[in-house]
Amino acid sequence: MSKIPYQKLPKTFNEQVELLESRGLYIPNKERAAGILERVSYNRLSNYWYPMLVEPKELENFKSGSSFETIFKLYQFDSELRTLVFNAIEQIEVAVRTQIIYHLSHQYGTGFWFLEKECFQSIKAYSNALIRIQDAVDETKQAFIVKYKQRYSDELPPSWKSFELLSFRMIYSIYKNVKRTPEKLKVSDFFGLNYEVFISWLDTLVYIRNICAHHARLWNTTLTITPVWPKKPRGAWVSRSENDPENLHTKDKKLKTYAGLCIIQFVLGKSNPYNKFKRRLSELISEYPEADIQHMGFTNNWSDEALWA
């Protein structure tokens, strides 16, 4: 298929409303709709009306009964869901960082273990970690690092200080690439998971965190980084379902948002036993009945599962 130049011209907010209406979308209050489009772009909202389009979806004609108000409710639901998920992953990140620093520092008897290339599986992994840590320390203006530099001669602070500057992805990368030892496995054990599942889940959590941080759509999203589905987790989990890629009765083997939420609920239970994630998620779903959670991969009996009960 040959490509053609993009020739669509920009439209005013009122023209965008007229275009949507001409395609069959019910808009009860055009002035309100134009005001929403003025603050939330047409292109961003289009992520939420895609399931409402008739085939072929490329023509962008809406199914009968589709409403602009429903689209905006979906957008609001997704915004609040991202906030809830982001805060939950923050708590997980803090716990993961704490466990990695603690166990690896005790294994090597020093907070400077990351300076030794023998601790890593490869020279490349060691060099990459050292560069990232050095850059983070050089660029920060955090008071506890400034104070450290003023008092101590070491070029880099120990892990319990320097690792506080690293992103979740970098923490995950360091943990994945240090040599496999009993102390390293104690980190995954703390979260009730074997090492392979834990590493897979960390990768997924970093991915979901980035979705939230960049304000991308979390509702009705397929996880492009597919987490390993545990067979025997040490704690309440969910039964085999359409979110299990090994389920032969499932037409769509790709995991969606619900799988990520299950991971968050499980790991958060180990990270912060006093968390309110489950209750707030249930409240959010009840507040927005317009948000069809089946588009997120939820099962019909999800709230009865041991993980969510």
DOVEX-412429 format. One record per residue (C-alpha): residue number from 1; y, z, x. Coordinates in Angstrom, 3 decimals, decimal comma, padded with zeros to 6 digits, always signed. Layout:
# DOVEX-412429
 num       py       pz       px
 NUM        Y        Z        X
...
# end
This chain:
# DOVEX-412429
 num       py       pz       px
   1 +000,000 +000,000 +000,000
   2 +003,320 -001,090 +001,489
   3 +006,137 +001,415 +001,704
   4 +009,584 +000,918 +000,172
   5 +012,971 +002,453 +000,986
   6 +014,012 +005,530 -001,020
   7 +016,813 +004,384 -003,308
   8 +017,308 +007,197 -005,853
   9 +020,909 +008,350 -006,140
  10 +022,088 +011,975 -006,545
  11 +022,634 +013,173 -010,108
  12 +024,994 +015,770 -011,526
  13 +023,445 +018,910 -012,973
  14 +024,141 +017,646 -016,510
  15 +022,509 +014,335 -015,668
  16 +019,467 +016,207 -014,396
  17 +019,238 +018,005 -017,745
  18 +019,490 +014,680 -019,601
  19 +016,771 +013,183 -017,393
  20 +014,377 +016,036 -018,106
  21 +015,081 +015,813 -021,828
  22 +014,490 +012,042 -021,802
  23 +011,060 +012,710 -020,322
  24 +010,043 +014,930 -023,214
  25 +011,014 +018,400 -022,001
  26 +012,329 +020,716 -024,717
  27 +015,655 +022,226 -023,609
  28 +017,036 +024,624 -026,269
  29 +020,242 +025,414 -024,333
  30 +021,532 +022,564 -022,182
  31 +024,435 +024,533 -020,769
  32 +022,114 +027,320 -019,626
  33 +019,699 +024,767 -018,145
  34 +022,502 +023,101 -016,167
  35 +023,596 +026,520 -014,905
  36 +020,060 +027,285 -013,717
  37 +019,779 +023,912 -011,967
  38 +023,098 +024,671 -010,292
  39 +021,541 +027,729 -008,656
  40 +017,893 +026,698 -008,387
  41 +017,497 +023,083 -007,372
  42 +015,773 +020,439 -009,474
  43 +013,315 +019,817 -006,656
  44 +012,348 +023,507 -006,393
  45 +011,794 +023,849 -010,142
  46 +009,653 +020,706 -010,135
  47 +006,943 +022,776 -008,392
  48 +006,527 +024,716 -011,629
  49 +006,480 +021,917 -014,184
  50 +003,820 +019,796 -012,484
  51 +000,966 +021,233 -014,640
  52 +003,013 +020,311 -017,757
  53 +003,064 +016,589 -016,954
  54 +000,839 +014,068 -018,715
  55 -001,262 +011,601 -016,751
  56 -000,322 +009,659 -014,752
  57 +001,812 +012,493 -013,407
  58 +003,777 +010,116 -011,173
  59 +005,745 +009,027 -014,256
  60 +006,878 +012,647 -014,748
  61 +006,588 +012,668 -018,529
  62 +006,011 +016,049 -020,145
  63 +003,245 +017,138 -022,472
  64 +004,247 +017,899 -026,046
  65 +005,591 +021,447 -026,402
  66 +006,722 +021,796 -022,775
  67 +009,869 +023,896 -022,515
  68 +012,507 +024,367 -019,821
  69 +012,497 +028,103 -020,571
  70 +008,797 +028,312 -019,698
  71 +009,452 +026,567 -016,393
  72 +012,206 +029,031 -015,526
  73 +009,970 +031,975 -016,473
  74 +007,317 +030,645 -014,101
  75 +009,936 +030,438 -011,363
  76 +011,026 +034,039 -012,017
  77 +007,414 +035,231 -012,046
  78 +006,709 +033,515 -008,746
  79 +009,833 +034,992 -007,159
  80 +008,831 +038,522 -008,145
  81 +005,224 +037,902 -007,111
  82 +006,335 +036,821 -003,629
  83 +008,434 +039,970 -003,270
  84 +005,505 +042,163 -004,313
  85 +003,090 +040,382 -001,978
  86 +005,516 +040,361 +000,952
  87 +006,024 +044,129 +000,694
  88 +002,268 +044,679 +000,509
  89 +001,590 +042,559 +003,586
  90 +004,311 +044,462 +005,443
  91 +002,311 +047,671 +004,947
  92 -000,849 +045,916 +006,127
  93 +000,927 +044,542 +009,182
  94 +002,119 +048,012 +010,207
  95 -001,412 +049,432 +009,907
  96 -002,997 +046,528 +011,816
  97 -000,418 +046,825 +014,600
  98 -001,013 +050,580 +014,821
  99 -004,790 +050,199 +015,098
 100 -004,606 +047,466 +017,742
 101 -002,155 +049,412 +019,907
 102 -004,146 +052,638 +019,586
 103 -007,644 +051,369 +020,287
 104 -006,833 +048,902 +023,069
 105 -004,529 +051,353 +024,845
 106 -007,267 +053,995 +024,790
 107 -009,872 +051,491 +025,904
 108 -007,945 +050,572 +029,049
 109 -006,295 +053,971 +029,497
 110 -002,791 +052,536 +029,591
 111 -000,159 +051,036 +027,309
 112 +000,287 +048,226 +029,826
 113 -003,183 +046,724 +029,342
 114 -001,681 +043,422 +028,126
 115 -000,378 +042,805 +031,672
 116 -003,941 +042,358 +032,945
 117 -005,381 +038,866 +032,512
 118 -008,890 +040,340 +032,629
 119 -008,258 +041,802 +029,153
 120 -008,054 +038,327 +027,617
 121 -010,645 +035,671 +026,900
 122 -008,681 +032,987 +028,769
 123 -005,762 +032,543 +031,148
 124 -004,001 +030,459 +028,495
 125 -004,202 +033,274 +025,930
 126 -003,009 +035,798 +028,512
 127 -000,057 +033,631 +029,594
 128 +000,968 +032,885 +026,014
 129 +000,921 +036,577 +025,083
 130 +002,904 +037,576 +028,140
 131 +005,549 +034,899 +027,533
 132 +005,995 +035,914 +023,887
 133 +006,244 +039,618 +024,741
 134 +008,706 +038,945 +027,548
 135 +010,886 +036,766 +025,294
 136 +010,872 +039,392 +022,545
 137 +011,889 +042,153 +024,942
 138 +014,597 +040,020 +026,583
 139 +016,148 +038,941 +023,279
 140 +016,114 +042,219 +021,357
 141 +019,003 +044,620 +020,968
 142 +016,841 +047,305 +019,404
 143 +018,074 +050,724 +020,544
 144 +014,643 +052,024 +021,585
 145 +014,160 +049,058 +023,936
 146 +017,689 +049,261 +025,344
 147 +017,125 +052,954 +026,050
 148 +013,791 +052,188 +027,730
 149 +015,369 +049,589 +030,035
 150 +018,065 +052,045 +031,063
 151 +015,560 +054,723 +032,022
 152 +012,451 +052,997 +033,365
 153 +011,898 +050,467 +036,145
 154 +008,982 +048,648 +034,499
 155 +009,954 +045,139 +033,401
 156 +008,101 +045,428 +030,090
 157 +007,635 +048,504 +027,876
 158 +004,124 +049,707 +026,947
 159 +002,372 +048,157 +023,967
 160 +003,417 +050,907 +021,558
 161 +007,017 +049,867 +022,157
 162 +006,910 +046,146 +022,975
 163 +004,449 +045,241 +020,210
 164 +006,917 +046,525 +017,611
 165 +009,006 +043,430 +018,420
 166 +006,219 +040,912 +017,811
 167 +005,617 +038,872 +014,673
 168 +002,501 +039,396 +012,590
 169 +001,192 +036,012 +013,788
 170 +001,608 +037,045 +017,431
 171 -000,117 +040,383 +016,840
 172 -002,980 +038,496 +015,189
 173 -003,130 +036,016 +018,085
 174 -003,279 +038,749 +020,736
 175 -005,993 +040,641 +018,876
 176 -008,025 +037,470 +018,386
 177 -007,792 +036,509 +022,048
 178 -008,471 +039,808 +023,823
 179 -012,039 +040,252 +025,020
 180 -014,523 +041,477 +022,455
 181 -015,267 +045,134 +023,126
 182 -016,423 +048,162 +021,105
 183 -012,816 +049,383 +020,920
 184 -011,641 +046,017 +019,610
 185 -014,292 +046,168 +016,887
 186 -013,086 +049,625 +015,862
 187 -009,943 +047,938 +014,507
 188 -011,853 +045,768 +012,022
 189 -014,153 +048,697 +011,290
 190 -011,146 +050,782 +010,232
 191 -010,467 +048,229 +007,499
 192 -014,091 +048,200 +006,325
 193 -014,853 +044,677 +007,542
 194 -016,907 +042,994 +010,221
 195 -014,921 +041,284 +012,963
 196 -015,368 +037,658 +011,816
 197 -014,229 +038,398 +008,265
 198 -011,331 +040,531 +009,480
 199 -010,025 +037,809 +011,821
 200 -010,264 +035,260 +009,018
 201 -008,396 +037,564 +006,647
 202 -005,634 +038,245 +009,159
 203 -005,098 +034,504 +009,519
 204 -004,885 +034,182 +005,728
 205 -002,492 +037,123 +005,420
 206 -000,174 +035,640 +008,051
 207 -000,249 +032,347 +006,138
 208 +000,564 +034,015 +002,794
 209 +003,299 +036,098 +004,412
 210 +004,934 +032,905 +005,661
 211 +004,789 +031,395 +002,168
 212 +006,682 +034,437 +000,884
 213 +009,144 +034,542 +003,787
 214 +010,096 +030,883 +003,296
 215 +010,372 +031,197 -000,509
 216 +007,653 +028,624 -001,112
 217 +005,553 +028,579 -004,292
 218 +002,776 +031,178 -004,425
 219 +001,824 +030,643 -008,077
 220 -000,692 +027,808 -008,523
 221 -001,096 +027,416 -004,756
 222 -004,286 +026,386 -003,007
 223 -004,851 +028,284 +000,229
 224 -004,884 +025,725 +003,030
 225 -006,270 +028,411 +005,330
 226 -009,540 +029,363 +003,657
 227 -010,621 +032,978 +004,257
 228 -014,236 +033,936 +004,826
 229 -015,698 +035,403 +001,639
 230 -017,403 +038,705 +002,593
 231 -020,966 +039,381 +001,532
 232 -021,093 +043,153 +002,090
 233 -017,599 +044,679 +002,388
 234 -017,464 +048,450 +002,751
 235 -015,561 +049,197 -000,416
 236 -014,942 +047,960 -003,946
 237 -014,860 +044,155 -004,092
 238 -015,194 +041,358 -006,649
 239 -018,361 +039,647 -007,848
 240 -019,179 +036,059 -007,014
 241 -016,769 +033,806 -008,871
 242 -015,020 +030,452 -008,803
 243 -013,120 +031,836 -005,825
 244 -016,354 +031,904 -003,842
 245 -016,650 +028,606 -001,926
 246 -020,423 +029,084 -001,740
 247 -020,765 +029,124 -005,523
 248 -022,610 +025,907 -006,324
 249 -021,437 +025,978 -009,949
 250 -017,812 +025,645 -008,906
 251 -016,231 +022,205 -009,074
 252 -013,233 +023,189 -006,931
 253 -014,393 +024,862 -003,720
 254 -010,843 +025,584 -002,549
 255 -009,567 +029,142 -002,872
 256 -006,312 +029,819 -004,682
 257 -003,770 +032,632 -004,841
 258 -006,167 +035,079 -006,511
 259 -008,386 +035,113 -003,413
 260 -005,378 +036,112 -001,324
 261 -004,445 +038,842 -003,781
 262 -007,999 +040,204 -003,588
 263 -007,741 +040,343 +000,200
 264 -004,395 +042,132 -000,018
 265 -005,723 +044,683 -002,506
 266 -008,772 +045,437 -000,346
 267 -006,989 +045,706 +003,016
 268 -004,002 +047,531 +001,538
 269 -006,367 +050,170 +000,215
 270 -007,292 +050,937 +003,833
 271 -003,717 +050,533 +005,124
 272 -002,027 +052,708 +002,519
 273 -004,314 +054,561 +000,089
 274 -001,233 +055,555 -001,927
 275 -000,013 +052,010 -002,564
 276 +001,001 +050,815 -006,045
 277 +000,140 +047,150 -005,599
 278 -002,562 +046,983 -008,277
 279 -000,406 +048,647 -010,928
 280 +002,660 +046,564 -010,160
 281 +000,674 +043,329 -010,159
 282 -000,755 +044,163 -013,591
 283 +002,724 +045,004 -014,873
 284 +004,117 +041,733 -013,532
 285 +001,387 +039,686 -015,194
 286 +002,039 +041,491 -018,498
 287 +005,786 +040,923 -018,195
 288 +005,358 +037,164 -017,812
 289 +002,745 +035,899 -020,289
 290 +004,093 +032,378 -019,621
 291 +002,529 +032,478 -016,168
 292 -001,025 +031,223 -016,704
 293 -002,892 +033,211 -014,074
 294 -005,891 +030,883 -014,311
 295 -003,755 +028,422 -012,352
 296 -003,879 +031,037 -009,579
 297 -007,680 +031,251 -009,645
 298 -007,917 +034,496 -011,644
 299 -011,197 +034,990 -013,488
 300 -011,258 +035,935 -017,160
 301 -012,611 +039,409 -016,380
 302 -010,627 +040,018 -013,192
 303 -009,217 +043,364 -014,313
 304 -012,746 +044,692 -014,903
 305 -013,865 +043,960 -011,344
 306 -014,519 +046,992 -009,141
 307 -011,655 +046,000 -006,821
 308 -009,096 +046,071 -009,665
 309 -010,567 +048,672 -012,001
# end
